[in-house]
Amino acid sequence: MTIFSTMFLMGPFRQLKKMFNETRVLATIGVFVFMILTLLSALWWKRALLAVIFCILQFLAFIWYSLSYIPYARDMVRKTITSCV
């Protein structure tokens, strides 16, 4: 589920409350920070490569946020990445 679909299903205030829950606060902050940095690098600094890098990081933070809604999904991703590395 995305931020917008869950907002539609549960309402904006409940969604905001869940976004800043203890398990999701870092991912939420990451999405917003990388969104701002993407816009700054594209529109203000005019650095295309930097904008692409921030866009990828924003996408990864959003995936990490979305995984928090699936039970044990984050643990599974952590274990998969550590076993591959």
Summary of the structure (lengths in Angstrom):
residues: 85
radius of gyration: 14.7
end to end distance: 28.5
largest distance: 40.1
contacts: 202
relative contact order: 0.11
helix: 80%
strand: 0%
